Amino acid sequence: MPPTAKICGLSTPETLDAALAGGASHVGLVFFAPSPRNLSPTRAAQLAARVPAHVQRVGVFVNPDDALIEQAVAAGHLDILQLHDTTPERAAAIKARTGLAVWIAVAVRTRDDLDAALTYTGVADKVLYDAKTPPGAALPGGMGVRFDWRLLDGFRHPLPWALSGGLDPFNVAEAVRTTGATLVDVSSGVESAAGIKDVGKIGAFLRAVNDL
């Protein structure tokens, strides 16, 4: 079986439809004001209404407060909450409050960074290994940065996991072969400019995944 794929940071009906047509298993809706992919509640509701039941809607947050989560869950009919820069304690509180599945993004540059995943055992449903962005970066992800996939060799994953960070239609096959990832996540790698998804690149990425 080929891996499944999440297209993250979707913001228009056309690009969402391209993700669905290509067979994406998950679609990511971003709720973080500094991001060029940030969605208003109205736009999130419009997009969520187009997503069939077999595709999961993932809300992407950076250490969110309860008010933002409640608003986003209601607007986006979210199935999963993907949390960046969120402590295990806060993630546990969010999971308990919402009753939704929680994914935790772990930013990776060195082998030692992987150990952060261990602290979310019993809290998160899945770990998303993402590339650590440069110091001072405005965003925790979605910047096209990748990490050395070989760092995952021999690591005993404490939780189900997915691979993110710098993936694109040209390297996703190598990434999967190198890591054994069963779920891959892409955002900037299918864009023509920051925050602007490209229908052709989405299709190419999903074809590359489906051909594995």
C-alpha positions in Angstrom: 0.0 0.0 0.0 1.3 3.5 -0.8 1.5 6.0 2.0 -1.4 8.4 2.6 -1.0 12.1 2.1 -2.0 15.3 3.7 -2.1 18.5 1.7 -1.8 21.3 4.2 -2.5 25.1 4.1 -5.4 24.9 1.6 -7.2 28.1 1.1 -9.3 28.0 -2.1 -12.0 25.7 -3.4 -9.9 24.9 -6.5 -6.9 23.7 -4.7 -9.0 21.8 -2.1 -10.7 20.1 -5.0 -7.4 19.2 -6.5 -6.3 17.6 -3.3 -9.5 15.6 -3.1 -9.3 14.5 -6.7 -5.8 13.4 -6.3 -6.7 11.1 -3.4 -5.4 13.1 -0.3 -6.4 11.3 2.9 -6.2 14.5 5.0 -6.6 18.2 4.2 -5.0 20.9 6.5 -6.7 24.1 7.4 -4.4 26.7 9.1 -5.6 28.8 12.0 -2.5 31.0 12.8 -2.7 34.7 12.0 0.9 35.3 11.0 0.7 32.5 8.3 -0.1 33.4 4.7 -2.3 30.3 4.8 -4.4 31.5 7.7 -8.2 31.1 7.3 -11.1 33.1 8.5 -13.9 31.2 10.1 -16.1 31.9 7.1 -13.5 30.6 4.6 -12.8 27.6 6.7 -16.5 26.7 6.8 -16.7 27.1 3.0 -13.8 24.8 2.5 -14.9 22.2 5.1 -18.3 21.9 3.4 -16.6 20.5 0.3 -14.7 17.7 2.1 -16.3 14.3 1.9 -16.6 12.2 5.0 -13.8 9.8 4.1 -11.2 12.6 4.1 -10.1 14.0 7.5 -10.0 17.7 8.2 -7.0 18.8 10.2 -6.8 22.1 11.9 -3.3 23.5 12.2 -2.5 25.7 15.3 0.5 27.2 17.0 0.0 27.1 20.8 -3.7 28.1 20.5 -6.0 29.4 23.2 -9.3 27.8 23.9 -11.4 30.5 22.1 -9.5 30.0 18.8 -9.8 26.2 19.0 -13.6 26.4 19.7 -14.1 28.8 16.8 -12.0 26.8 14.4 -13.5 23.4 15.3 -17.0 24.8 14.8 -16.2 26.5 11.5 -14.0 23.8 10.0 -15.8 20.7 11.4 -12.3 19.5 12.4 -11.5 15.9 12.9 -7.9 16.4 14.1 -6.0 19.2 15.8 -2.4 19.6 14.7 -0.4 21.5 17.4 2.9 23.3 17.0 4.9 24.8 19.8 2.5 23.3 22.4 3.7 21.7 25.6 2.5 18.2 26.5 0.5 19.6 29.4 -1.3 22.1 27.2 -1.8 19.4 24.5 -3.4 17.1 27.0 -5.7 19.8 28.2 -6.8 20.6 24.6 -7.4 16.9 23.9 -9.5 16.5 27.1 -11.5 19.7 26.3 -12.3 18.9 22.7 -12.3 15.1 22.6 -10.6 15.3 19.2 -7.5 13.5 18.0 -4.3 15.5 18.6 -1.2 15.5 16.4 2.0 17.0 17.7 4.6 18.6 15.5 8.1 17.9 16.6 10.7 20.2 15.0 13.8 18.3 14.0 17.3 19.4 13.1 19.4 16.9 15.1 19.0 13.4 16.4 18.4 14.7 19.9 15.4 16.7 18.7 13.6 13.4 18.1 13.5 12.8 21.8 10.8 15.5 22.2 8.4 12.9 20.8 8.8 10.8 23.9 7.3 13.5 26.1 3.9 13.3 24.2 3.4 9.6 25.0 -0.1 9.1 26.3 -1.1 12.6 25.0 -0.8 12.7 21.3 -2.4 10.3 18.7 0.4 11.0 16.2 3.7 12.8 15.9 4.5 14.9 12.9 8.2 15.1 12.4 8.8 18.5 10.8 12.0 20.4 10.0 13.1 23.0 12.5 12.9 26.4 11.0 15.8 28.9 11.2 16.2 30.9 14.4 13.9 34.0 14.4 11.6 32.6 11.7 8.0 33.9 11.9 6.5 30.5 11.3 7.1 27.1 12.9 6.6 25.3 9.5 5.5 25.7 6.0 8.8 27.2 4.9 10.1 24.5 2.6 12.9 23.4 5.1 13.8 19.7 5.3 15.8 17.8 7.8 18.1 14.8 7.2 15.7 11.9 6.9 18.4 9.5 8.0 18.1 10.8 11.5 15.0 8.6 11.8 17.1 5.4 11.2 16.8 3.1 14.2 14.7 5.6 16.2 12.1 3.8 18.3 9.0 5.8 17.7 6.8 6.2 20.8 3.7 7.0 18.7 2.4 6.6 15.2 4.1 9.2 13.1 4.1 11.2 9.8 6.8 13.0 7.8 6.8 16.6 7.0 9.2 19.4 6.2 10.5 20.3 2.7 8.6 17.6 0.8 7.7 18.2 -2.8 6.7 16.1 -5.9 10.3 15.5 -6.7 11.6 14.2 -3.4 8.6 12.6 -1.7 9.4 9.1 -3.2 13.0 9.2 -1.8 11.7 10.5 1.5 9.3 7.5 1.9 11.9 5.0 0.8 14.4 6.4 3.2 12.1 6.7 6.3 9.3 4.2 5.7 6.8 6.9 6.4 3.2 5.8 6.0 1.8 9.4 6.0 3.4 12.4 4.3 2.5 16.0 4.7 3.2 18.8 2.3 2.5 22.6 2.2 5.0 24.9 0.6 6.2 22.1 -1.7 3.0 22.4 -3.7 2.9 26.2 -3.9 3.8 28.7 -6.6 4.3 31.4 -4.0 4.0 31.6 -0.2 0.5 30.6 0.7 -0.6 30.1 -2.9 -1.2 26.5 -3.7 -0.7 25.2 -7.2 -3.2 22.8 -8.6 -0.6 21.2 -10.9 1.9 20.7 -8.1 -0.7 19.2 -5.8 -1.6 16.7 -8.5 2.0 15.8 -9.2 2.7 15.3 -5.5 -0.2 13.0 -5.0 0.6 11.0 -8.2 4.2 10.6 -6.9 2.8 9.2 -3.6 0.2 7.0 -5.3 2.9 5.5 -7.5 4.9 4.2 -4.6 
